[in-house]
Amino acid sequence: MTKRWLLAGAALALAVPASGETLRDAIAAAWDGNPQLAAARARQEALAETPNQARATGRLTAAATGGAGYDRLGYDDTGRRSGASSGTGAVTATLPIWTGGRVRAAVRAADGDVAAGGEALRDVEADVLERVVGAYADLLYTQQAVEIARVGIERLDRQVAEARSRYGLGQATRTDIAQLEAQRASVVSNLVDAEGAAATAAASYRAVVGRDAGALDATIAPPTALPRTLADARGAAEAANPLLLAQRQRVEAASARVDQARAERAPALDLTGNYGRGVQVAGGRWTGFDSAASAGLGLRVPLLTGGLVASHVRQAEAVRRAERFDVETAARNAVRSADTAWASLTASEGRLKASVEGLAAADLALKGVRAEYGFGLRSTIDILVADQSYRSAQLAVARAKVDVLTAQAALLRATGRMGRGAFD
């Protein structure tokens, strides 16, 4: 149903030619080159390193240390001052054997953060693409408004020429010509306004897409991923809205941080090893000290923390409760967004249908008035009224079309289905 009315509106609205940059082209350009998207992706890449950092705390670590110095030892047998240079080097290694669940909880928390960040990135992508669709729709409407005004001026030019010919034959008056010229001047003013609006829309388009548009393709098929009913839209929002999914992942991360805080009460056991050696240079001779090596187990058992661990646990539990409440808020917002977008799309489609029917009637009326005018059955005022009604109907169809497009984008975002291929 929607597609049929869209095609009918495109045929009647005298819009810009169907050949030009498509919405798919605009989305692809923004997907690959929008700086906001690039920044969000880079931040997600940085966040993706946190699980590796958490795992590293449970792995073998080793470090080398060294030192050097010079000592004055007094006088040698010849009465000259003597000194010696010395140096030491050591390698220390530590392998955690038991961490009381600290590492495991830290990894779970980091994984939750990464998952939440991935969903947040998906929402940023959807936001950018929704703005691309909005910029495309605004520019398309302004281009169509410019074209409608230009065609209207050409039509009035012909009408003015016809009135002048009829005036020469005594079938029209100067008033008729003046009325038509006044209407033409009004449409010229509309054209200037439309061109200004088109320039503004083109700037917005360039900002989000990253390039100039040229003529846009007005033929846009409805997305196949649109839900068919309001119930489907609500279900999709509850299952796939990225902000809701991100909040659920934050709850998982918060739960892991509760376990991480509790793990601070548990003992920790490490296997440690050390190897070192020193040398001394005195009087041109090298003297090496015996090397030393050691290995052992290190046990740390928290006994008294001044209430710090208990406070951390209570804090983590409070944060988890807050995150759970935020899940309910996010769920309500997701359903509300789906309801709002569905209502907007339904209204836009109804308005488009009515506008297309109104345009067909206005087109028929204009043709009939012009034909009757030729037989002297209609006045110039009738021509002007019919012409104005026809242009208004054209603009109404153009506006309704872009309203449908923006409502579709909003519904796709609310249901978690706004991606690069949403309008393929």
GUMAR-912051 format. One record per residue: z, y, x of N, C-alpha, C in turn. Coordinates in pm, whole numbers, plus 50000, padded with zeros to 5 digits. Example, Ala and Ser with C-alpha at 12.3 -4.5 7.8 and 13.67 -1.06 7.14 Angstrom:
2
507804943151319507804955051230507804967051320/507084977551285507144989451367507875000351290/
***
This chain:
424
500004988050084500005000050000500005012550087/500945013050182501045024950267499785027050347/499245016450403498055017850485496885023050403/496765018450278495655023050194495745038050170/496955042750140497105057150114496915065250241/497325059750355497095066850480495605068550507/494865057850486493435058650511492755067950413/493195067550287492615076550189492915090950224/494165093550268494505107150306493705111850425/493495102850520492715106650637491285109950600/490755103050503489365105350464489195118650392/490215122650314490065134550232490555147350299/491385146150403492075157950455491225166450547/489985162250578489135169750670489875172550799/490475162150856491275163850976490365163751098/491015164051216490255163751340489555150251350/488525149051433487805136451444488715125051488/488365113051444489195101451475489115097251619/488155102251694488035098851835488875108551916/489745103552002490605112052083491765103952134/492775110652184493945103752236494715097352121/495075084852138495785077552034497285078152058/498035074551956499485073951970499875063452072/499135052652077499405042352178499265048052319/498235056352341498055062552472499235071552507/499695079352408500815088452432502085080752467/502345069952393503545061952419503475055652558/502315050552595502165044252727502385054452838/501855066552822502015076852924503485080752939/504185082452829505595086052836506425074552892/506095062352855506825050652902506765049653054/505625052953110505435051553255505845064053332/505845075853269506025087953348507105097553301/507815094453191508835103953145510015104053241/510425115753293511505116053392512855112053336/513105114753209514375110553149514485095353149/513375088753116513375074153120513565069053262/512895075253357513005070853497514435072353546/515095083453510516475085453552517405075153489/517205072253360518045062353293517855048453354/516635045153389516385032153451517025031353589/516975042253665517595042253797519115040653786/519715047253688521165045753668521515031453629/520675025253549520935011353512520805002153634/519865005053722519744997253845521014998653931/521555010753936522805012854010523945005153945/524015005553812525064998353741524944983353760/523714978453774523494964053789524054958653920/524414967454014524994962854141526494960154130/527144964754024528594963154016529054948554008/528344939353941528794925353946528764919654088/527754923254167527704918554305528884924054385/529244936554359530384942254429531674935354388/531794931654261532984924454216533054910554278/531934903754286531924890254346532264890954494/531874901954559532104903054703533574902854739/534444906954645535874906754674536444892654682/535704882654639536164868854647535434860754753/534684867354839533904860254941534464862855081/533984854855175534414856055315533994869755370/534924876255437534634888855504535054887655650/534374894555737534684894455880534444908255936/535244911656037535114924756101535424923456248/534764931256330534994931456475535654944656511/536624944056599537304956056647537284955956799/537334967456857537334968657002538004981457045/538444981757169539064993657223538904994157373/538975005857431538845007557576539765018857620/540235018257745541125028657796541135028957948/541825038758001541945040458146543405043358179/543935036158279545325037758322545385041858468/546245051758500546505055258640547685046958689/547455039658797548455029958842549265034858962/549085047059004549825052259121548935053059243/549425048559363548695049459490548495035459546/547345033759610547105020759674547655021059816/547295010859897547835009560032547365020460123/546245026960093545705037560179546215051260138/547045051660038547585064359992546715071459890/545645065459844544805071459741545275067259602/545025076559507545375073159369544495061559321/545065052859249544325041459195544455041359043/543495035258979543505034158833542775021558789/542855018758663542205006858609541675009858469/540505004458439539925005258305540154991958236/540414992758106540674980458031539954981157897/539714969757841539064969057711539484956457636/539484957257508539844945857424538824944457311/538654932657262537764930057149538334918757065/538144919656936538674909356847537794908156724/537774896356666537064893656541538064887856442/538104893756324539024889256221538234885256097/538574874056037537894869155917538934865855810/538554868655685539454865855573538664859155461/539214848255408538574841255297539584839755184/539354846755072540264844954958540164830754904/541304824354887541334810854832541734811054686/542734819154654543214820254516543494834954488/542844840254384543024854454352543734856554220/544174845854157544864847254030543974851753916/542684849753929541754853753824541254868153837/541654875153944541234889053961539724890353974/539144882154058537694883154083536914879153958/537314868253896536594863653778536624874353668/537774880553646537874890853543537054903153580/537074906753709536304918453752534814916153733/534374903853760532944900753741532584901353593/533454895953507533184896453363533124910953314/534024919153361534014933253321532734940153367/532324937353489531104943553541529874938653465/529854925653434528734920353355528674927053217/529844929253156529874936153027529354950353038/529734957153146529244970853167527724970953183/527214961253258525764960653279525034957853147/525574948553069524954945452940524984957552847/526124964552843526214976552761525244987252811/525134988452942524184998152998522754994752964/522444981752959521094977752922520744981652780/521714979852689521474983952551521394999152539/522235006252615522155020852614520815025552668/520295018752769518975022052820517915019852714/518055009052638517105006352531517125017552426/518305023052401518385034152306517755046752364/517925048952494517265060452556515745059052546/515265046952571513825044552557513365047252414/514145042352317513795044652177513825059452143/514805066652197514915081052171513695088452226/513305085152348512145091752407510885088552328/510715075852290509515072152215509505078352077/510675079752015510735086551885510325101151900/510745107352009510335121252033508845122152064/508295111852128506845111552150506105111152017/506585102351928505965101451795506095114751721/507265120951729507455133851664506545144651720/506415144951853505535154851915504075152151879/503695139351875502335135751837502075140051692/503035137251604502865140651462502755155751443/503615163451511503565178051497502245183651547/501795178651662500545183651716499365179551628/499415167351576498345162751487498275171551363/499415174751305499425183251185498855197051216/499285203051328498785216451359497285216251389/496805205751453495365204751477494605203551345/495155195851253494525194551123494575207851047/495675215151059495775228150993494745237851048/494525237551178493485246051239492115242351183/491845229351177490535224851128490355228450980/491405226850902491315230350759491015245150743/491675253650822491435267950814490005271450856/489525265150959488155267951006487115264050901/487295252250845486355247950741486465256950619/487685261150588487855270350476487155283650498/487185288750621486495301250654484975299450638/484475288150687483035285650674482635284750527/483495278350448483195277150305483205290950238/484165299350274484235312750217483095321650266/482675319350389481505326950439480285324250352/480095311450318478965308150231479135314350093/480395314450046480665320149914480445335349914/480835341950022480595356350032479105359450035/478345351450111476895353450117476255351449980/476745341249910476215338649776476545350249682/477785355549692478175366649605477335379149633/477025381349760476185392849793474775391249737/474285379149742472955376849683473005379049533/474055374149470474185376149325474385390949294/475045398149383475215412549363473855419649368/472985415049460471655420849468470825418249344/471145407249275470425403949152471125409549029/472225416549052472965422348941473835412548867/474115400948928474925390748863476365390748911/476725399249006478075400249058478375414849088/479625417649107480045431349134480615432449275/480855444849317481485447049447482905441449447/483515441649333484875436049324484865421149357/483845413949308483735399749339483645397649490/482815405749555482635404349700483945407649772/484605418549726485855422549791486935411849776/486995405549662487985394949641487745383249736/486505379449751486175368549842486465372349986/486145384750025486415389150162487915389850189/488675393950088490135394150106490675380050125/490145370650049490555356650065490195351650204/489015355250251488585351050385489525356650491/489885369450478490795375450576492135368350576/492585364350459493855357050451493765343650522/492625336850506492455323950574492315325850724/491685336750767491605339750911493005341550967/493875348350892495265349750934495955336150943/495665327550846496215313950851495745306450975/494485308551010493935301951128494655306551255/494895319451265495605324651383497005318651392/497695318051279499035311951278498965297251316/497975290251262497835275951292497535273551439/496705282151498496405280751641497655283351726/498465293151686499715295351757500655283551746/500765277951626501615266151607501085254251687/499765253051694499175242051772499485243551919/499455255851971499795258052112501245254452139/502135258052047503555254552063503745239552058/503095232951963503205218351953502625211552076/501555217152131500955211352251501905212352370/502675223352377503645224652485504755214252472/505225212052350506245201752327505705187852360/504475185452324503825172652352503735170552504/503305180852574503165179852719504505177352786/505575183252732506895181552793507385167152783/507135160452673507655146952655506685136252704/505375138652689504375128652729503995130352876/503965142852922503655145253062502225149253090/501445151852986500065155953006499555162852881/498455170252896497845176752781497175166352693/497105169452565496665159252469495175159852440/494615171752420493265172552366493305169352218/492185165052164492125161352023492825147952003/493645147051900494385134751872493665126451768/493835113451779493275104051683494175103751560/493605107051445494395107551321494535094051253/493855083751302493925070451239495055062551303/496145060951229497325054051281497745043551179/497645031051217498065020251128499585019251126/500175015551014501635014151010502115002851101/503255004451165503764994151256504024981051183/503714970151246503934956951185505404953051186/506204959451271507614955751282508494962551179/507934970651092508744977450991509374967250896/510664968750864511274959850764510634962050628/510614951650548509934952250419510834957150306/512134955250321513064959450217514234966650281/515014973450198516214980250248517204970050303/517324958550236518234948150285517804943250423/516494941650442515994937650574516314948250679/516174960850642516464971750735517934971850776/518814970050678520234969750711520584957850799/520024946250766520284934450847519784936050990/518604941851005518064943951139518914953851217/519404964251149520244974051217521534967651266/522144959151184523394952751223523174942451334/521954937251344521674926851444521084932251573/520394943651568519624947651685519734962351721/520504970251646520634984351684521224985251824/520564991851918521044991652058522404998152078/522715008752004524015015052018525125005851971/524884998351865525864988751816526034977251915/524924972151967525014961152064525714965752192/525444978152233526104983452352527614984152332/528034988352213529464989252186530114975552184/529424965552132529974952052134530154947052278/529234950552365529354946652505530524953952572/530784966252528531914973552584533234966852545/533284960952428534484953452389534684941552482/533594934552514533704923252607534204927952743/533684939252791534144944452919535604948552913/536014954552801537414958552786538334946452784/537914935652719538724923452718538874917852858/537804918352935537874913553074538824922253157/538884934853128539774943753204541234941353166/541484936853045542844932653010543254920853096/542374910853107542664899253192542804903553338/541994913153379542064918053517543424924653544/543904932353447545214938753464546334928353466/546244918253381547264907753379547264899553508/546084898253568545984890253691546734896553806/547054909453797547804915953904549224910353916/549684903053815550994896653822550954883653902/549764878053919549634864853981549644865954133/550054855354202550004855454349548574854354398/548394858054524547074857154587547234850054721/546274841454753546334833454875545044835354953/545174838955081544014841355167544124832655291/542964828055340542874821455469542364831755569/543134833655678542774843855777542614837455914/541754843255993541524838756130541284850556220/541684849256349541544860356443541264854856582/540354861356651540054857656790539894870556869/540574871156985540484883357066540544880457214/540054890057295540054888657440540084902557502/540694903657620540754916557688540354914957834/539904925857895539514926158036540074938858098/540234938358235540684949958309539864950958436/539494963258470538734965958593539584974958680/539984969958800540804977758893540334974959035/540084985659107539644983959246538344976659259/537484977959158536184971359163536234956759127/537384952059085537494937859049537754936458899/537114926458840537294923458697538404913058681/539264915758590540334906258559540334903758410/540174891458373540144888158231541474882558183/541924887158070543134881758010542794869057933/543774861257910543554849257830543144853257687/542174845857635541764848257497542854843257402/542864849357286543864845557186543164842757054/543564832556987543004829056857544134824656766/543954827856640544984824056543544334821456409/544944813556327544494810756191545724808056107/545614811755982546774809555897546474812955753/547474811255670547394814355528548274826455499/547734835255417548494846855375548764846355226/550004847055188550404846255048551044859455006/550564864754893551144877054840551614874254698/552874876254674553464873854543554094886854494/553534892854388554154905154336555524902154277/556504909454321557864907654271558284919654186/558264931154243558584943454173557454953454192/556934958654084555854968654093556254981854029/557514983253994557954995653931557384997853793/556944987053729556354988253595554884991753595/554254992553715552854996653723551924986553658/552114973553687551244963253630551384962853479/552604963353430552814963053285552144975053218/552214986553284551564998453229550054996753226/549494991053333548054988553336547634979053225/548444968953198548114959453091548134966452956/549184974152930549244981252802548074991152788/547724997652895546595007052891545294999852860/545064988452926543834980952903543764975652761/544904971252707544914966352569544634977552470/545144989452496544865000852408543395004652412/542825004252531541395007152543540564996852467/540974984252475540244973852402540324976052252/541484979852201541614982652058540694994252018/540655004452101539785015852071538325011652069/537935003352164536544998752168536204990552045/537154982751996536904974851875536744983851753/537544994251743537365003751634536005010651644/535595013351767534295019851787533145010751745/533354997551751532324988351703532104990351553/533194991551479533074993751335532375007051307/532725017351384532055030251368530565029151398/530245022351507528845020751544528085012751439/528725002651380528074994651276527785003151153/528745011251114528515020050999527405030151028/527415035651148526365045251184524985038751187/524945026251234523665019251240523105017051099/523965012651007523525010550869523155023850805/523945034150833523625047350777522255052250827/521995050350955520705054351010519565046750945/519785033750922518745025750856518545030450712/519635033150641519515037950503518795051250497/519165060350588518555073650590517065072750621/516725064750723515325063450760514525056850649/515125046850583514425040150472514165049850359/515195057750323515025067450215513975077850251/513975082250375512995092150419511585086450415/511445073850458510125067550456509635065550313/510525061050225510135058950086509685072050022/510445082650046510085095649990508765100750049/508585098750179507355103450244506135095950191/506285082950171505155075150119504825079349976/505875081849897505615086549761504955100249760/505405109049850504805122249859503355121449907/503085112149998501715110450046500805105649934/501285096149857500485091049745500165102249647/501195110049611500965121049517500045131649577/500195134249707499365144549772497905140249778/497675127349804496295122349806495655123649668/496405120049566495875121549430495635136349397/496555144949442496355159249419495155164749493/494915159849613493755164449689492455160149623/492425147749573491225143149505490935151749382/492005155149309491825163649191491385177749231/491985183249338491615196649382490185197049431/489745186349497488355185849544487395185649426/487715177649326486865177049207486865190449134/488035196749127488135209649058487315220349130/487395220649262486645230749338485145228949319/484695216549326483265214049306482835218049166/483675214749066483335218248928483315233248905/484295240348960484345254948943483145261549009/482795256649126481635262649195480355260249115/480205248149060479015245348980478985254048854/480125255348789480175263548668480005278348700/480455282348820480265296248861478785299648871/478005289748916476565292148928475905294548794/476505289548686475945291748552476655303348480/477505310348555478195321748496479335318048406/479805305548415480895301048329482275303148393/482295306448520483555308648592483485321948665/484665327848684484745340648754485055338348902/485005349248978485345348349119486805344349138/487665349249050489075345449058489235330349046/488455324148959488525309548944488135302649075/487115307949140486695302449269487825303649371/488445315349377489495317749475490695308649451/491065307249326492205298649293491905284249328/490725279449295490355265649325490295263249475/489755273149547489655271749693491045271349757/491925280049712493295280149765494015267149732/493825262149613494465249549574493965238049659/492695238349691492115227549771492685227649914/492775239449974493345240250109494805236150108/495545240550008496955236749998497105221649984/496215215449907496265200949890495945193850021/494985199250098494665193450228495875193950321/496545205350326497725206750411498845197650364/498985195950234500025187150181499805172750225/498545168450223498245154850267498515153450417/498095163450494498325162950638499825162450669/500625170650602502065170750625502705157650581/502285152350468502855139750420502545128250516/501365128350574500985117850669501905117950790/502145129750848502985130250966504445127750930/504855131150809506225127850765506405112750756/505395105850708505445091250704505565085750846/504795091350937504805086551076506175088451141/506765100151125508075102551186509165094151120/509045091850989510025083350921509895068850968/508695064350992508505050751046509175049451183/508995059551268509615059251401511135058951390/511695066951300513155067151282513665053551234/512935047151145513355034151095513265023451204/512225024251285512105014751397513255016351495/513625028751523514745030851615516045025851556/516285028751429517545024551366517695009451364/516575002351352516624987651344516434980951480/516394988851587516264983251721514894977851753/513864982951686512514977751705511554988051764/512104999051813511265009351873511085006152021/509885001552056509574998352195508175002852228/507734999352346506415003952391505304999252300/505424987252244504354981852160504584983952012/505474993251975505804994751834504614999151750/503715007251805502575012451729501255006851779/501304995051840500044988551883499294982951762/
***
